[in-house]
Amino acid sequence: MKISYDSEVDALTITFRETTVTTKHLAEGIAADYDRDGRLAGLEILDAKRRFGDEHTFEKVTVEGLHTAV
């Protein structure tokens, strides 16, 4: 999993797997990327600072309940 923040466009991107994706817009400024099998491959959130708080919000990321396939 890769989590990145682009301060120039204020976008938070969470990539679960690198693959070719189809993007589905879920709400204004929020999109989900799906692989060819329909599994979630990533998320993109625009206006991230406004949605989550100030720049210190991105200093710590906690992942809970993450399960990987064997």
N, CA, C and O atoms as a Tripos MOL2 file, in Angstrom:
@<TRIPOS>MOLECULE
protein
  280   279    70     0     0
PROTEIN
NO_CHARGES

@<TRIPOS>ATOM
      1 N           0.8480   -1.1610    0.0000 N.3       1 MET1
      2 CA          0.0000    0.0000    0.0000 C.3       1 MET1
      3 C           0.8960    1.2270    0.0000 C.2       1 MET1
      4 O           1.9270    1.2640    0.6730 O.2       1 MET1
      5 N           0.4850    2.2300   -0.7670 N.am      2 LYS2
      6 CA          1.2340    3.4800   -0.8560 C.3       2 LYS2
      7 C           0.2650    4.6300   -0.5670 C.2       2 LYS2
      8 O          -0.8170    4.7070   -1.1490 O.2       2 LYS2
      9 N           0.6700    5.5140    0.3340 N.am      3 ILE3
     10 CA         -0.1330    6.6870    0.6560 C.3       3 ILE3
     11 C           0.7040    7.9030    0.3180 C.2       3 ILE3
     12 O           1.8330    8.0380    0.7920 O.2       3 ILE3
     13 N           0.1540    8.7940   -0.5040 N.am      4 SER4
     14 CA          0.9040    9.9860   -0.8800 C.3       4 SER4
     15 C           0.0070   11.2110   -0.8420 C.2       4 SER4
     16 O          -1.2120   11.1240   -0.9910 O.2       4 SER4
     17 N           0.6500   12.3600   -0.6370 N.am      5 TYR5
     18 CA         -0.0670   13.6230   -0.5940 C.3       5 TYR5
     19 C           0.6290   14.5950   -1.5280 C.2       5 TYR5
     20 O           1.8410   14.7930   -1.4350 O.2       5 TYR5
     21 N          -0.1260   15.1970   -2.4220 N.am      6 ASP6
     22 CA          0.3890   16.1870   -3.3570 C.3       6 ASP6
     23 C          -0.0920   17.5560   -2.8990 C.2       6 ASP6
     24 O          -1.2660   17.8900   -3.0600 O.2       6 ASP6
     25 N           0.8090   18.3470   -2.3300 N.am      7 SER7
     26 CA          0.4280   19.6470   -1.7720 C.3       7 SER7
     27 C           0.0620   20.6640   -2.8510 C.2       7 SER7
     28 O          -0.6930   21.5980   -2.5800 O.2       7 SER7
     29 N           0.5820   20.5000   -4.0680 N.am      8 GLU8
     30 CA          0.2640   21.4470   -5.1470 C.3       8 GLU8
     31 C          -1.2170   21.4130   -5.5060 C.2       8 GLU8
     32 O          -1.8080   22.4540   -5.7920 O.2       8 GLU8
     33 N          -1.8180   20.2340   -5.4940 N.am      9 VAL9
     34 CA         -3.2450   20.1140   -5.8300 C.3       9 VAL9
     35 C          -4.0860   19.7140   -4.6320 C.2       9 VAL9
     36 O          -5.2950   19.5230   -4.7590 O.2       9 VAL9
     37 N          -3.4470   19.5830   -3.4430 N.am     10 ASP10
     38 CA         -4.1220   19.2120   -2.1940 C.3      10 ASP10
     39 C          -4.9120   17.9130   -2.3660 C.2      10 ASP10
     40 O          -6.1100   17.8550   -2.0900 O.2      10 ASP10
     41 N          -4.2060   16.8660   -2.8310 N.am     11 ALA11
     42 CA         -4.8430   15.5680   -3.0730 C.3      11 ALA11
     43 C          -4.1370   14.4640   -2.2910 C.2      11 ALA11
     44 O          -2.9110   14.3600   -2.3020 O.2      11 ALA11
     45 N          -4.9250   13.6570   -1.6220 N.am     12 LEU12
     46 CA         -4.4360   12.4890   -0.9010 C.3      12 LEU12
     47 C          -4.7550   11.2620   -1.7480 C.2      12 LEU12
     48 O          -5.8980   11.0660   -2.1600 O.2      12 LEU12
     49 N          -3.7470   10.4390   -2.0050 N.am     13 THR13
     50 CA         -3.9340    9.2390   -2.8140 C.3      13 THR13
     51 C          -3.5160    8.0210   -2.0030 C.2      13 THR13
     52 O          -2.4360    7.9970   -1.4140 O.2      13 THR13
     53 N          -4.3760    7.0170   -1.9770 N.am     14 ILE14
     54 CA         -4.0740    5.7530   -1.3220 C.3      14 ILE14
     55 C          -4.1360    4.6780   -2.4050 C.2      14 ILE14
     56 O          -5.1870    4.4480   -3.0040 O.2      14 ILE14
     57 N          -3.0020    4.0250   -2.6500 N.am     15 THR15
     58 CA         -2.9300    2.9940   -3.6820 C.3      15 THR15
     59 C          -2.7420    1.6460   -3.0070 C.2      15 THR15
     60 O          -1.7530    1.4290   -2.3060 O.2      15 THR15
     61 N          -3.6850    0.7450   -3.2160 N.am     16 PHE16
     62 CA         -3.6090   -0.5890   -2.6370 C.3      16 PHE16
     63 C          -2.8250   -1.5380   -3.5220 C.2      16 PHE16
     64 O          -2.1400   -2.4360   -3.0320 O.2      16 PHE16
     65 N          -2.9290   -1.3350   -4.8370 N.am     17 ARG17
     66 CA         -2.1610   -2.1590   -5.7780 C.3      17 ARG17
     67 C          -1.9700   -1.3720   -7.0680 C.2      17 ARG17
     68 O          -2.8710   -0.6740   -7.5320 O.2      17 ARG17
     69 N          -0.7730   -1.5050   -7.6340 N.am     18 GLU18
     70 CA         -0.4370   -0.8610   -8.9060 C.3      18 GLU18
     71 C          -0.9940   -1.7290  -10.0280 C.2      18 GLU18
     72 O          -0.5690   -2.8710  -10.2080 O.2      18 GLU18
     73 N          -1.9290   -1.1940  -10.7680 N.am     19 THR19
     74 CA         -2.5460   -1.9270  -11.8660 C.3      19 THR19
     75 C          -3.3050   -0.9410  -12.7420 C.2      19 THR19
     76 O          -3.4240    0.2340  -12.3930 O.2      19 THR19
     77 N          -3.8090   -1.3990  -13.8550 N.am     20 THR20
     78 CA         -4.6890   -0.5890  -14.6800 C.3      20 THR20
     79 C          -6.0320   -0.5160  -13.9700 C.2      20 THR20
     80 O          -6.5520   -1.5300  -13.5030 O.2      20 THR20
     81 N          -6.5960    0.6970  -13.8890 N.am     21 VAL21
     82 CA         -7.8210    0.8740  -13.1090 C.3      21 VAL21
     83 C          -8.9210    1.5590  -13.9030 C.2      21 VAL21
     84 O          -8.6820    2.2030  -14.9250 O.2      21 VAL21
     85 N         -10.1230    1.3960  -13.3980 N.am     22 THR22
     86 CA        -11.2900    2.1570  -13.8280 C.3      22 THR22
     87 C         -11.6930    3.0030  -12.6350 C.2      22 THR22
     88 O         -11.8350    2.4930  -11.5240 O.2      22 THR22
     89 N         -11.8780    4.2950  -12.8640 N.am     23 THR23
     90 CA        -12.1860    5.2140  -11.7810 C.3      23 THR23
     91 C         -13.6820    5.4730  -11.7120 C.2      23 THR23
     92 O         -14.3330    5.7100  -12.7300 O.2      23 THR23
     93 N         -14.2160    5.4240  -10.5000 N.am     24 LYS24
     94 CA        -15.6260    5.7280  -10.2680 C.3      24 LYS24
     95 C         -15.6840    6.8870   -9.2730 C.2      24 LYS24
     96 O         -15.1240    6.8070   -8.1800 O.2      24 LYS24
     97 N         -16.3620    7.9560   -9.6620 N.am     25 HIS25
     98 CA        -16.5060    9.1070   -8.7830 C.3      25 HIS25
     99 C         -17.6020    8.7980   -7.7620 C.2      25 HIS25
    100 O         -18.7410    8.5070   -8.1240 O.2      25 HIS25
    101 N         -17.2400    8.8670   -6.4870 N.am     26 LEU26
    102 CA        -18.1650    8.5270   -5.4120 C.3      26 LEU26
    103 C         -18.9240    9.7460   -4.9040 C.2      26 LEU26
    104 O         -20.1070    9.6560   -4.5740 O.2      26 LEU26
    105 N         -18.2460   10.8750   -4.8440 N.am     27 ALA27
    106 CA        -18.8300   12.1330   -4.3850 C.3      27 ALA27
    107 C         -17.9350   13.2420   -4.9110 C.2      27 ALA27
    108 O         -16.8890   12.9650   -5.4990 O.2      27 ALA27
    109 N         -18.3250   14.4780   -4.7120 N.am     28 GLU28
    110 CA        -17.5140   15.5800   -5.1900 C.3      28 GLU28
    111 C         -16.1250   15.5150   -4.5540 C.2      28 GLU28
    112 O         -15.9860   15.6040   -3.3350 O.2      28 GLU28
    113 N         -15.1030   15.3580   -5.3950 N.am     29 GLY29
    114 CA        -13.7260   15.3240   -4.9310 C.3      29 GLY29
    115 C         -13.2580   13.9980   -4.3700 C.2      29 GLY29
    116 O         -12.1480   13.9140   -3.8430 O.2      29 GLY29
    117 N         -14.0760   12.9530   -4.4680 N.am     30 ILE30
    118 CA        -13.6910   11.6350   -3.9650 C.3      30 ILE30
    119 C         -13.9180   10.6020   -5.0650 C.2      30 ILE30
    120 O         -15.0050   10.5090   -5.6350 O.2      30 ILE30
    121 N         -12.8670    9.8230   -5.3540 N.am     31 ALA31
    122 CA        -12.9590    8.8070   -6.4010 C.3      31 ALA31
    123 C         -12.3290    7.5060   -5.9210 C.2      31 ALA31
    124 O         -11.3990    7.5090   -5.1160 O.2      31 ALA31
    125 N         -12.8470    6.4060   -6.4250 N.am     32 ALA32
    126 CA        -12.3110    5.0780   -6.1270 C.3      32 ALA32
    127 C         -11.8300    4.4540   -7.4240 C.2      32 ALA32
    128 O         -12.4710    4.5940   -8.4650 O.2      32 ALA32
    129 N         -10.7040    3.7660   -7.3560 N.am     33 ASP33
    130 CA        -10.1440    3.0590   -8.5050 C.3      33 ASP33
    131 C         -10.3490    1.5670   -8.3130 C.2      33 ASP33
    132 O         -10.0820    1.0250   -7.2410 O.2      33 ASP33
    133 N         -10.8260    0.9090   -9.3620 N.am     34 TYR34
    134 CA        -11.0930   -0.5350   -9.3160 C.3      34 TYR34
    135 C         -10.2680   -1.2400  -10.3740 C.2      34 TYR34
    136 O         -10.0760   -0.7170  -11.4720 O.2      34 TYR34
    137 N          -9.7730   -2.4420  -10.0390 N.am     35 ASP35
    138 CA         -9.0360   -3.2330  -11.0160 C.3      35 ASP35
    139 C         -10.0230   -3.9250  -11.9520 C.2      35 ASP35
    140 O         -11.2330   -3.7480  -11.8150 O.2      35 ASP35
    141 N          -9.5220   -4.7020  -12.8900 N.am     36 ARG36
    142 CA        -10.4030   -5.3280  -13.8890 C.3      36 ARG36
    143 C         -11.3500   -6.3700  -13.3000 C.2      36 ARG36
    144 O         -12.3490   -6.7260  -13.9250 O.2      36 ARG36
    145 N         -11.0370   -6.8640  -12.0930 N.am     37 ASP37
    146 CA        -11.9180   -7.8240  -11.4320 C.3      37 ASP37
    147 C         -12.9210   -7.1370  -10.5080 C.2      37 ASP37
    148 O         -13.6880   -7.8030   -9.8130 O.2      37 ASP37
    149 N         -12.9140   -5.8030  -10.5010 N.am     38 GLY38
    150 CA        -13.8470   -5.0540   -9.6810 C.3      38 GLY38
    151 C         -13.4280   -4.8600   -8.2390 C.2      38 GLY38
    152 O         -14.2220   -4.4150   -7.4100 O.2      38 GLY38
    153 N         -12.1680   -5.1950   -7.9340 N.am     39 ARG39
    154 CA        -11.6540   -5.0120   -6.5680 C.3      39 ARG39
    155 C         -11.0830   -3.6080   -6.4100 C.2      39 ARG39
    156 O         -10.4990   -3.0520   -7.3400 O.2      39 ARG39
    157 N         -11.2600   -3.0500   -5.2260 N.am     40 LEU40
    158 CA        -10.7620   -1.7190   -4.9340 C.3      40 LEU40
    159 C          -9.2410   -1.6970   -5.0310 C.2      40 LEU40
    160 O          -8.5590   -2.4760   -4.3650 O.2      40 LEU40
    161 N          -8.7090   -0.7960   -5.8670 N.am     41 ALA41
    162 CA         -7.2730   -0.6930   -6.0610 C.3      41 ALA41
    163 C          -6.7060    0.6050   -5.4900 C.2      41 ALA41
    164 O          -5.4960    0.7220   -5.2960 O.2      41 ALA41
    165 N          -7.5820    1.5850   -5.2200 N.am     42 GLY42
    166 CA         -7.0830    2.8410   -4.6740 C.3      42 GLY42
    167 C          -8.1810    3.8570   -4.4580 C.2      42 GLY42
    168 O          -9.3150    3.6750   -4.9020 O.2      42 GLY42
    169 N          -7.8300    4.9320   -3.7690 N.am     43 LEU43
    170 CA         -8.7370    6.0450   -3.4920 C.3      43 LEU43
    171 C          -8.0130    7.3530   -3.7460 C.2      43 LEU43
    172 O          -6.8000    7.4420   -3.5510 O.2      43 LEU43
    173 N          -8.7460    8.3670   -4.1800 N.am     44 GLU44
    174 CA         -8.1890    9.7040   -4.3290 C.3      44 GLU44
    175 C          -9.1570   10.6930   -3.7140 C.2      44 GLU44
    176 O         -10.3600   10.6620   -3.9740 O.2      44 GLU44
    177 N          -8.6060   11.5730   -2.8920 N.am     45 ILE45
    178 CA         -9.4290   12.5540   -2.1930 C.3      45 ILE45
    179 C          -8.8500   13.9340   -2.4620 C.2      45 ILE45
    180 O          -7.7220   14.2310   -2.0700 O.2      45 ILE45
    181 N          -9.6340   14.7800   -3.1350 N.am     46 LEU46
    182 CA         -9.2280   16.1470   -3.4060 C.3      46 LEU46
    183 C          -9.6220   17.0410   -2.2350 C.2      46 LEU46
    184 O         -10.4680   16.6710   -1.4210 O.2      46 LEU46
    185 N          -9.0070   18.2170   -2.1520 N.am     47 ASP47
    186 CA         -9.2530   19.1550   -1.0420 C.3      47 ASP47
    187 C          -9.0150   18.4660    0.2990 C.2      47 ASP47
    188 O          -9.8070   18.6010    1.2310 O.2      47 ASP47
    189 N          -7.9140   17.7290    0.3770 N.am     48 ALA48
    190 CA         -7.6270   16.8980    1.5490 C.3      48 ALA48
    191 C          -7.4770   17.7030    2.8380 C.2      48 ALA48
    192 O          -7.9940   17.2940    3.8770 O.2      48 ALA48
    193 N          -6.7840   18.8300    2.7910 N.am     49 LYS49
    194 CA         -6.6200   19.6320    4.0070 C.3      49 LYS49
    195 C          -7.9640   20.1050    4.5380 C.2      49 LYS49
    196 O          -8.2180   20.0480    5.7410 O.2      49 LYS49
    197 N          -8.8190   20.5670    3.6460 N.am     50 ARG50
    198 CA        -10.1410   21.0410    4.0570 C.3      50 ARG50
    199 C         -10.9570   19.9060    4.6650 C.2      50 ARG50
    200 O         -11.6850   20.1160    5.6350 O.2      50 ARG50
    201 N         -10.8410   18.7270    4.1100 N.am     51 ARG51
    202 CA        -11.6290   17.5830    4.5840 C.3      51 ARG51
    203 C         -11.1040   16.9950    5.8930 C.2      51 ARG51
    204 O         -11.8880   16.5610    6.7370 O.2      51 ARG51
    205 N          -9.7600   16.9780    6.0650 N.am     52 PHE52
    206 CA         -9.1630   16.2760    7.1980 C.3      52 PHE52
    207 C          -8.5090   17.1700    8.2400 C.2      52 PHE52
    208 O          -8.1740   16.6950    9.3260 O.2      52 PHE52
    209 N          -8.3190   18.4320    7.9450 N.am     53 GLY53
    210 CA         -7.6700   19.3180    8.9070 C.3      53 GLY53
    211 C          -6.4410   19.9790    8.3280 C.2      53 GLY53
    212 O          -6.3090   20.0940    7.1100 O.2      53 GLY53
    213 N          -5.5400   20.4130    9.1880 N.am     54 ASP54
    214 CA         -4.3480   21.1190    8.7280 C.3      54 ASP54
    215 C          -3.2730   20.1450    8.2440 C.2      54 ASP54
    216 O          -3.4930   18.9370    8.1570 O.2      54 ASP54
    217 N          -2.0920   20.7150    7.9310 N.am     55 GLU55
    218 CA         -1.0200   19.8970    7.3500 C.3      55 GLU55
    219 C          -0.4920   18.8270    8.2920 C.2      55 GLU55
    220 O           0.1450   17.8790    7.8320 O.2      55 GLU55
    221 N          -0.7320   18.9420    9.5830 N.am     56 HIS56
    222 CA         -0.2650   17.9400   10.5470 C.3      56 HIS56
    223 C          -1.0860   16.6470   10.4870 C.2      56 HIS56
    224 O          -0.6720   15.6200   11.0250 O.2      56 HIS56
    225 N          -2.2200   16.6980    9.8480 N.am     57 THR57
    226 CA         -3.0680   15.5140    9.7040 C.3      57 THR57
    227 C          -2.3370   14.3960    8.9700 C.2      57 THR57
    228 O          -2.5740   13.2190    9.2450 O.2      57 THR57
    229 N          -1.4570   14.7460    8.0450 N.am     58 PHE58
    230 CA         -0.8020   13.7520    7.1980 C.3      58 PHE58
    231 C           0.5190   13.2580    7.7600 C.2      58 PHE58
    232 O           1.2340   12.5230    7.0790 O.2      58 PHE58
    233 N           0.8620   13.6400    8.9850 N.am     59 GLU59
    234 CA          2.1090   13.2010    9.5850 C.3      59 GLU59
    235 C           2.0280   11.7900   10.1520 C.2      59 GLU59
    236 O           3.0570   11.1370   10.3270 O.2      59 GLU59
    237 N           0.8290   11.3130   10.4370 N.am     60 LYS60
    238 CA          0.6710    9.9920   11.0270 C.3      60 LYS60
    239 C          -0.4630    9.2540   10.3240 C.2      60 LYS60
    240 O          -1.5610    9.7870   10.1640 O.2      60 LYS60
    241 N          -0.1860    8.0380    9.9140 N.am     61 VAL61
    242 CA         -1.2020    7.1930    9.2860 C.3      61 VAL61
    243 C          -1.2730    5.8960   10.0830 C.2      61 VAL61
    244 O          -0.2510    5.2450   10.2970 O.2      61 VAL61
    245 N          -2.4570    5.5190   10.5190 N.am     62 THR62
    246 CA         -2.6500    4.2860   11.2590 C.3      62 THR62
    247 C          -3.5340    3.3650   10.4150 C.2      62 THR62
    248 O          -4.6160    3.7590    9.9800 O.2      62 THR62
    249 N          -3.0710    2.1530   10.1910 N.am     63 VAL63
    250 CA         -3.8260    1.1750    9.4400 C.3      63 VAL63
    251 C          -4.2490    0.0670   10.3910 C.2      63 VAL63
    252 O          -3.4100   -0.5610   11.0370 O.2      63 VAL63
    253 N          -5.5520   -0.1700   10.4760 N.am     64 GLU64
    254 CA         -6.0610   -1.2090   11.3520 C.3      64 GLU64
    255 C          -6.8640   -2.2160   10.5400 C.2      64 GLU64
    256 O          -7.5180   -1.8620    9.5590 O.2      64 GLU64
    257 N          -6.8060   -3.4550   10.9560 N.am     65 GLY65
    258 CA         -7.6350   -4.4920   10.3280 C.3      65 GLY65
    259 C          -7.2720   -4.7960    8.8930 C.2      65 GLY65
    260 O          -8.1300   -5.2110    8.1130 O.2      65 GLY65
    261 N          -6.0170   -4.5980    8.5280 N.am     66 LEU66
    262 CA         -5.5790   -4.8590    7.1650 C.3      66 LEU66
    263 C          -5.2580   -6.3440    7.0240 C.2      66 LEU66
    264 O          -4.4490   -6.8870    7.7760 O.2      66 LEU66
    265 N          -5.8930   -6.9850    6.0670 N.am     67 HIS67
    266 CA         -5.6690   -8.4140    5.8310 C.3      67 HIS67
    267 C          -5.1330   -8.5860    4.4250 C.2      67 HIS67
    268 O          -5.5990   -7.9270    3.4960 O.2      67 HIS67
    269 N          -4.1690   -9.4540    4.2640 N.am     68 THR68
    270 CA         -3.6000   -9.7120    2.9520 C.3      68 THR68
    271 C          -3.9050  -11.1390    2.5360 C.2      68 THR68
    272 O          -3.9960  -12.0410    3.3680 O.2      68 THR68
    273 N          -4.0580  -11.3230    1.2470 N.am     69 ALA69
    274 CA         -4.2880  -12.6590    0.7140 C.3      69 ALA69
    275 C          -2.9730  -13.4060    0.5930 C.2      69 ALA69
    276 O          -1.9470  -12.7980    0.2860 O.2      69 ALA69
    277 N          -2.9800  -14.6920    0.8250 N.am     70 VAL70
    278 CA         -1.7710  -15.4970    0.7470 C.3      70 VAL70
    279 C          -1.6220  -16.0640   -0.6410 C.2      70 VAL70
    280 O          -0.6570  -16.7780   -0.9160 O.2      70 VAL70
@<TRIPOS>BOND
     1     1     2 1
     2     2     3 1
     3     3     4 2
     4     3     5 am
     5     5     6 1
     6     6     7 1
     7     7     8 2
     8     7     9 am
     9     9    10 1
    10    10    11 1
    11    11    12 2
    12    11    13 am
    13    13    14 1
    14    14    15 1
    15    15    16 2
    16    15    17 am
    17    17    18 1
    18    18    19 1
    19    19    20 2
    20    19    21 am
    21    21    22 1
    22    22    23 1
    23    23    24 2
    24    23    25 am
    25    25    26 1
    26    26    27 1
    27    27    28 2
    28    27    29 am
    29    29    30 1
    30    30    31 1
    31    31    32 2
    32    31    33 am
    33    33    34 1
    34    34    35 1
    35    35    36 2
    36    35    37 am
    37    37    38 1
    38    38    39 1
    39    39    40 2
    40    39    41 am
    41    41    42 1
    42    42    43 1
    43    43    44 2
    44    43    45 am
    45    45    46 1
    46    46    47 1
    47    47    48 2
    48    47    49 am
    49    49    50 1
    50    50    51 1
    51    51    52 2
    52    51    53 am
    53    53    54 1
    54    54    55 1
    55    55    56 2
    56    55    57 am
    57    57    58 1
    58    58    59 1
    59    59    60 2
    60    59    61 am
    61    61    62 1
    62    62    63 1
    63    63    64 2
    64    63    65 am
    65    65    66 1
    66    66    67 1
    67    67    68 2
    68    67    69 am
    69    69    70 1
    70    70    71 1
    71    71    72 2
    72    71    73 am
    73    73    74 1
    74    74    75 1
    75    75    76 2
    76    75    77 am
    77    77    78 1
    78    78    79 1
    79    79    80 2
    80    79    81 am
    81    81    82 1
    82    82    83 1
    83    83    84 2
    84    83    85 am
    85    85    86 1
    86    86    87 1
    87    87    88 2
    88    87    89 am
    89    89    90 1
    90    90    91 1
    91    91    92 2
    92    91    93 am
    93    93    94 1
    94    94    95 1
    95    95    96 2
    96    95    97 am
    97    97    98 1
    98    98    99 1
    99    99   100 2
   100    99   101 am
   101   101   102 1
   102   102   103 1
   103   103   104 2
   104   103   105 am
   105   105   106 1
   106   106   107 1
   107   107   108 2
   108   107   109 am
   109   109   110 1
   110   110   111 1
   111   111   112 2
   112   111   113 am
   113   113   114 1
   114   114   115 1
   115   115   116 2
   116   115   117 am
   117   117   118 1
   118   118   119 1
   119   119   120 2
   120   119   121 am
   121   121   122 1
   122   122   123 1
   123   123   124 2
   124   123   125 am
   125   125   126 1
   126   126   127 1
   127   127   128 2
   128   127   129 am
   129   129   130 1
   130   130   131 1
   131   131   132 2
   132   131   133 am
   133   133   134 1
   134   134   135 1
   135   135   136 2
   136   135   137 am
   137   137   138 1
   138   138   139 1
   139   139   140 2
   140   139   141 am
   141   141   142 1
   142   142   143 1
   143   143   144 2
   144   143   145 am
   145   145   146 1
   146   146   147 1
   147   147   148 2
   148   147   149 am
   149   149   150 1
   150   150   151 1
   151   151   152 2
   152   151   153 am
   153   153   154 1
   154   154   155 1
   155   155   156 2
   156   155   157 am
   157   157   158 1
   158   158   159 1
   159   159   160 2
   160   159   161 am
   161   161   162 1
   162   162   163 1
   163   163   164 2
   164   163   165 am
   165   165   166 1
   166   166   167 1
   167   167   168 2
   168   167   169 am
   169   169   170 1
   170   170   171 1
   171   171   172 2
   172   171   173 am
   173   173   174 1
   174   174   175 1
   175   175   176 2
   176   175   177 am
   177   177   178 1
   178   178   179 1
   179   179   180 2
   180   179   181 am
   181   181   182 1
   182   182   183 1
   183   183   184 2
   184   183   185 am
   185   185   186 1
   186   186   187 1
   187   187   188 2
   188   187   189 am
   189   189   190 1
   190   190   191 1
   191   191   192 2
   192   191   193 am
   193   193   194 1
   194   194   195 1
   195   195   196 2
   196   195   197 am
   197   197   198 1
   198   198   199 1
   199   199   200 2
   200   199   201 am
   201   201   202 1
   202   202   203 1
   203   203   204 2
   204   203   205 am
   205   205   206 1
   206   206   207 1
   207   207   208 2
   208   207   209 am
   209   209   210 1
   210   210   211 1
   211   211   212 2
   212   211   213 am
   213   213   214 1
   214   214   215 1
   215   215   216 2
   216   215   217 am
   217   217   218 1
   218   218   219 1
   219   219   220 2
   220   219   221 am
   221   221   222 1
   222   222   223 1
   223   223   224 2
   224   223   225 am
   225   225   226 1
   226   226   227 1
   227   227   228 2
   228   227   229 am
   229   229   230 1
   230   230   231 1
   231   231   232 2
   232   231   233 am
   233   233   234 1
   234   234   235 1
   235   235   236 2
   236   235   237 am
   237   237   238 1
   238   238   239 1
   239   239   240 2
   240   239   241 am
   241   241   242 1
   242   242   243 1
   243   243   244 2
   244   243   245 am
   245   245   246 1
   246   246   247 1
   247   247   248 2
   248   247   249 am
   249   249   250 1
   250   250   251 1
   251   251   252 2
   252   251   253 am
   253   253   254 1
   254   254   255 1
   255   255   256 2
   256   255   257 am
   257   257   258 1
   258   258   259 1
   259   259   260 2
   260   259   261 am
   261   261   262 1
   262   262   263 1
   263   263   264 2
   264   263   265 am
   265   265   266 1
   266   266   267 1
   267   267   268 2
   268   267   269 am
   269   269   270 1
   270   270   271 1
   271   271   272 2
   272   271   273 am
   273   273   274 1
   274   274   275 1
   275   275   276 2
   276   275   277 am
   277   277   278 1
   278   278   279 1
   279   279   280 2
@<TRIPOS>SUBSTRUCTURE
     1 MET1         2 RESIDUE 1 A MET
     2 LYS2         6 RESIDUE 1 A LYS
     3 ILE3        10 RESIDUE 1 A ILE
     4 SER4        14 RESIDUE 1 A SER
     5 TYR5        18 RESIDUE 1 A TYR
     6 ASP6        22 RESIDUE 1 A ASP
     7 SER7        26 RESIDUE 1 A SER
     8 GLU8        30 RESIDUE 1 A GLU
     9 VAL9        34 RESIDUE 1 A VAL
    10 ASP10       38 RESIDUE 1 A ASP
    11 ALA11       42 RESIDUE 1 A ALA
    12 LEU12       46 RESIDUE 1 A LEU
    13 THR13       50 RESIDUE 1 A THR
    14 ILE14       54 RESIDUE 1 A ILE
    15 THR15       58 RESIDUE 1 A THR
    16 PHE16       62 RESIDUE 1 A PHE
    17 ARG17       66 RESIDUE 1 A ARG
    18 GLU18       70 RESIDUE 1 A GLU
    19 THR19       74 RESIDUE 1 A THR
    20 THR20       78 RESIDUE 1 A THR
    21 VAL21       82 RESIDUE 1 A VAL
    22 THR22       86 RESIDUE 1 A THR
    23 THR23       90 RESIDUE 1 A THR
    24 LYS24       94 RESIDUE 1 A LYS
    25 HIS25       98 RESIDUE 1 A HIS
    26 LEU26      102 RESIDUE 1 A LEU
    27 ALA27      106 RESIDUE 1 A ALA
    28 GLU28      110 RESIDUE 1 A GLU
    29 GLY29      114 RESIDUE 1 A GLY
    30 ILE30      118 RESIDUE 1 A ILE
    31 ALA31      122 RESIDUE 1 A ALA
    32 ALA32      126 RESIDUE 1 A ALA
    33 ASP33      130 RESIDUE 1 A ASP
    34 TYR34      134 RESIDUE 1 A TYR
    35 ASP35      138 RESIDUE 1 A ASP
    36 ARG36      142 RESIDUE 1 A ARG
    37 ASP37      146 RESIDUE 1 A ASP
    38 GLY38      150 RESIDUE 1 A GLY
    39 ARG39      154 RESIDUE 1 A ARG
    40 LEU40      158 RESIDUE 1 A LEU
    41 ALA41      162 RESIDUE 1 A ALA
    42 GLY42      166 RESIDUE 1 A GLY
    43 LEU43      170 RESIDUE 1 A LEU
    44 GLU44      174 RESIDUE 1 A GLU
    45 ILE45      178 RESIDUE 1 A ILE
    46 LEU46      182 RESIDUE 1 A LEU
    47 ASP47      186 RESIDUE 1 A ASP
    48 ALA48      190 RESIDUE 1 A ALA
    49 LYS49      194 RESIDUE 1 A LYS
    50 ARG50      198 RESIDUE 1 A ARG
    51 ARG51      202 RESIDUE 1 A ARG
    52 PHE52      206 RESIDUE 1 A PHE
    53 GLY53      210 RESIDUE 1 A GLY
    54 ASP54      214 RESIDUE 1 A ASP
    55 GLU55      218 RESIDUE 1 A GLU
    56 HIS56      222 RESIDUE 1 A HIS
    57 THR57      226 RESIDUE 1 A THR
    58 PHE58      230 RESIDUE 1 A PHE
    59 GLU59      234 RESIDUE 1 A GLU
    60 LYS60      238 RESIDUE 1 A LYS
    61 VAL61      242 RESIDUE 1 A VAL
    62 THR62      246 RESIDUE 1 A THR
    63 VAL63      250 RESIDUE 1 A VAL
    64 GLU64      254 RESIDUE 1 A GLU
    65 GLY65      258 RESIDUE 1 A GLY
    66 LEU66      262 RESIDUE 1 A LEU
    67 HIS67      266 RESIDUE 1 A HIS
    68 THR68      270 RESIDUE 1 A THR
    69 ALA69      274 RESIDUE 1 A ALA
    70 VAL70      278 RESIDUE 1 A VAL
